[in-house]
Amino acid sequence: MEGGEYESVLCVKPEVHVYRIPPRATNRGYRAAEWQLDQPSWSGRLRITAKGQVAYIKLEDRTSGELFAQAPVDQFPGTAVESVTDSSRYFVIRIEDGNGRRAFIGIGFGDRGDAFDFNVALQDHFKWVKQQSEFAKQAQNPDQGPKLDLSFKEGQTIKLNIANMKKKEGAAGTSRARPASTGGLSLLPPPPGGRTSTLIPPPGEQLSVTGSVVQPAVSPSSGQPPARLSQAQAGSSSDLSATLSSNNFWKGAASSGLKEGGSLPGQPLSGA
């Protein structure tokens, strides 16, 4: 292939009809009604191929694929392919035999969708050709391409909403930091304004000034062991023992019938 170009297939239609057309007398365009549409000169397959920037309309035999005629197209729309004025299914193409001879023939499709595909295939190809030429120009002259201008025009202003920015910053600054986890267990901070918990003594007990639990004294007649005494009660019990150990107490008790080692009236003996 010349210049390393390959030939690509753009469109294939299995049935197309070829007509002889009368010479055009005026510039008003071709009309398919003037052709003998019921007597086509040839019927076969149509293929549109592209090689470089040129497209080729090839009329081939359905069975053998032998080339009947081809029309090179270097521009669309143009003189190489023209639509008729009275129908969308018929076109006039300019065929060449490779020796410089040219002729205009009419082609038609039995299905309107085939005619639409034929037209779109040529449009897409030359749209691609136009894009390629624009890319080549930009590559040769990169400074001549359109530049993005981001500068302010004369009298142009912008508006910044500072209030919303301050609110967002304040909300981010007042966020409470979470305590670091210790040993895999996260401890929640105490609620604001919370009080320290106080001990509630069990029923029948009192709370001393220092916070220790004091059990009430039990009378000897109850038969229950005495509870642990507080410091104040411990001082009073020592005074009582000193009084009991004095001779004056026992002398007075002897007159009332109480002996040392005995028991108070109404109290059982220790050996009982």
C-alpha positions in Angstrom: 0.0 0.0 0.0 1.1 3.5 -0.7 2.5 5.4 2.3 1.6 2.5 4.6 -2.1 3.2 4.4 -4.7 0.5 4.8 -8.1 0.1 3.4 -11.0 0.0 5.8 -14.6 -0.9 5.1 -17.2 1.7 6.2 -20.5 0.3 4.9 -21.8 -2.8 3.1 -25.3 -3.1 1.5 -26.3 -6.3 -0.2 -28.6 -4.8 -2.8 -28.3 -1.7 -4.9 -29.7 -0.8 -8.4 -27.9 1.1 -11.1 -29.7 3.4 -13.6 -28.8 5.3 -16.7 -29.6 8.9 -16.2 -30.3 11.5 -18.9 -28.0 14.5 -19.1 -28.9 17.4 -16.8 -30.2 20.3 -18.8 -30.4 22.8 -15.9 -28.8 23.4 -12.5 -32.0 22.5 -10.6 -30.7 19.1 -9.7 -31.4 15.5 -10.6 -34.9 13.9 -10.3 -35.3 10.2 -9.9 -38.8 10.3 -11.5 -37.1 10.9 -14.9 -35.2 7.6 -14.7 -36.7 4.2 -15.7 -36.9 3.0 -12.1 -38.6 -0.3 -13.1 -35.8 -1.2 -15.4 -32.4 -0.9 -13.6 -29.3 -1.4 -15.8 -27.5 -3.4 -13.1 -28.1 -4.8 -9.6 -25.6 -6.0 -7.1 -23.8 -5.2 -3.9 -22.4 -1.9 -2.6 -19.4 -1.4 -0.4 -17.9 1.8 0.9 -14.2 1.7 1.7 -11.7 4.3 2.9 -8.0 4.6 2.2 -6.5 7.6 3.8 -8.7 10.6 3.3 -10.4 9.2 0.2 -13.6 7.1 0.3 -14.5 4.7 -2.5 -18.0 3.6 -3.5 -17.6 0.1 -5.0 -20.3 -1.7 -7.0 -19.6 -5.5 -6.9 -21.2 -8.7 -8.0 -23.2 -10.3 -5.2 -21.8 -13.8 -5.8 -18.3 -13.4 -7.1 -17.4 -10.0 -5.7 -16.2 -8.8 -9.1 -15.9 -5.1 -9.4 -18.5 -3.5 -11.7 -17.6 0.2 -11.1 -16.2 2.4 -8.4 -16.5 6.1 -7.5 -13.7 7.8 -5.6 -15.0 10.4 -3.2 -12.6 13.1 -1.9 -15.3 15.5 -0.6 -18.8 15.1 0.7 -21.2 16.6 -0.1 -19.7 17.4 -3.5 -19.9 16.6 -7.2 -18.8 12.9 -6.6 -22.0 12.1 -4.7 -25.3 14.1 -5.1 -28.7 13.5 -3.8 -31.8 13.7 -6.0 -34.3 16.4 -5.3 -37.5 14.2 -5.2 -36.4 11.2 -3.1 -34.1 10.2 -0.3 -33.4 6.7 -1.7 -31.6 7.7 -4.9 -28.2 9.3 -5.5 -26.1 10.2 -8.5 -22.4 9.2 -8.3 -19.4 9.9 -10.5 -17.6 6.7 -11.5 -14.0 6.4 -12.9 -12.3 3.5 -14.7 -8.8 4.4 -13.7 -7.8 5.6 -17.2 -9.2 9.1 -16.7 -12.7 8.4 -18.0 -15.7 9.5 -15.9 -19.4 9.0 -16.1 -22.4 9.8 -13.9 -24.8 7.1 -13.1 -27.8 6.8 -10.7 -28.0 4.4 -7.8 -31.0 3.5 -5.7 -31.9 1.4 -2.6 -35.1 -0.5 -2.1 -35.0 0.2 1.7 -34.9 3.7 3.0 -32.7 2.6 6.0 -30.0 1.4 3.6 -30.0 4.8 1.9 -29.7 6.5 5.3 -26.7 4.2 6.3 -25.0 5.0 3.0 -25.3 8.8 3.6 -24.2 8.6 7.3 -21.1 6.5 6.4 -19.8 9.1 4.1 -20.6 11.9 6.6 -18.7 10.2 9.4 -15.7 9.6 7.3 -15.2 13.1 6.2 -16.0 14.4 9.7 -13.0 12.3 10.8 -10.9 13.7 7.9 -11.7 17.2 9.0 -10.7 16.5 12.6 -7.4 14.9 11.5 -6.5 18.0 9.5 -7.2 20.3 12.4 -5.0 18.2 14.7 -2.2 18.3 12.2 -2.4 22.1 12.0 -2.3 22.4 15.8 0.7 20.2 16.0 2.6 22.3 13.5 1.6 25.6 15.1 0.8 25.0 18.8 1.0 28.7 19.7 -1.7 29.6 17.2 -4.3 27.5 19.0 -7.0 29.0 21.2 -5.7 29.9 24.7 -7.6 29.7 27.9 -7.9 33.2 29.4 -8.7 33.2 33.1 -8.0 36.8 33.8 -10.7 39.2 35.0 -12.4 41.4 32.4 -12.8 45.1 33.0 -15.5 45.6 35.6 -15.9 41.9 36.4 -16.1 41.0 40.1 -16.5 38.0 42.2 -18.4 37.5 45.5 -17.1 35.5 48.4 -19.5 34.4 51.2 -17.2 34.8 54.3 -20.0 34.2 56.8 -20.4 30.6 55.8 -16.7 30.0 55.9 -16.5 31.4 59.5 -19.4 29.2 60.6 -17.7 26.1 59.2 -14.4 27.0 60.9 -16.1 27.6 64.3 -18.0 24.3 64.0 -14.7 22.5 63.3 -12.9 24.3 66.3 -15.6 23.5 68.9 -15.7 19.8 68.2 -14.9 17.8 71.3 -11.8 15.7 71.2 -12.4 12.0 71.9 -10.2 10.5 74.7 -7.5 8.2 73.7 -8.2 4.5 74.2 -6.3 2.7 77.0 -5.7 -1.0 76.6 -8.3 -1.4 73.9 -11.1 0.0 76.2 -12.4 3.5 75.5 -13.5 5.3 78.6 -16.2 7.9 78.1 -15.6 11.3 79.9 -18.0 12.1 82.8 -21.0 14.2 81.9 -20.6 18.0 82.5 -21.8 19.1 85.9 -21.8 15.6 87.3 -21.4 15.0 91.1 -19.3 12.4 92.8 -21.2 9.4 94.0 -21.8 9.1 97.8 -22.0 5.8 99.7 -25.4 4.9 100.9 -25.2 2.9 104.2 -27.3 -0.3 104.6 -30.4 -0.1 106.7 -29.7 0.3 110.4 -26.2 1.8 110.0 -25.0 5.4 110.1 -22.3 7.3 108.2 -19.6 9.0 110.2 -18.1 12.4 109.3 -15.1 10.7 107.7 -17.3 8.7 105.5 -16.9 5.3 107.2 -20.0 3.2 108.1 -20.8 3.0 111.8 -23.0 0.3 113.2 -25.4 1.1 116.1 -24.7 -0.3 119.5 -26.9 -3.3 120.5 -28.3 -3.6 124.0 -27.1 -6.7 126.0 -30.7 -8.0 126.3 -30.9 -8.4 122.5 -28.3 -11.2 122.6 -26.6 -9.9 119.4 -22.8 -9.3 119.4 -21.9 -5.6 119.6 -21.0 -3.8 116.4 -17.8 -2.1 115.6 -17.6 1.2 117.4 -16.5 4.5 116.0 -13.7 6.6 117.6 -16.2 8.6 119.7 -17.9 5.5 121.0 -14.5 3.8 121.6 -13.6 6.7 123.9 -16.8 6.4 125.9 -16.3 2.6 126.4 -12.8 3.1 127.8 -14.3 5.5 130.4 -16.9 2.8 131.3 -14.2 0.2 131.8 -12.2 2.5 134.0 -15.3 3.1 136.1 -16.1 -0.6 136.5 -12.5 -1.3 137.6 -12.6 1.2 140.4 -13.1 0.0 144.0 -15.8 2.6 144.7 -18.0 1.1 142.0 -17.7 -2.4 143.4 -18.2 -1.2 147.0 -21.5 0.4 146.0 -22.4 -2.6 144.0 -21.8 -4.9 147.1 -24.3 -3.0 149.0 -26.8 -3.6 146.2 -26.0 -7.4 146.1 -23.6 -7.4 143.0 -20.4 -9.2 143.4 -17.2 -9.1 141.4 -17.4 -11.5 138.6 -21.1 -11.6 138.9 -23.7 -10.3 136.5 -26.2 -7.5 136.4 -29.7 -8.2 137.4 -31.6 -9.7 134.6 -28.4 -10.7 132.7 -27.5 -14.3 132.4 -24.3 -15.6 133.8 -21.3 -16.0 131.5 -21.1 -19.7 132.3 -24.8 -20.3 131.6 
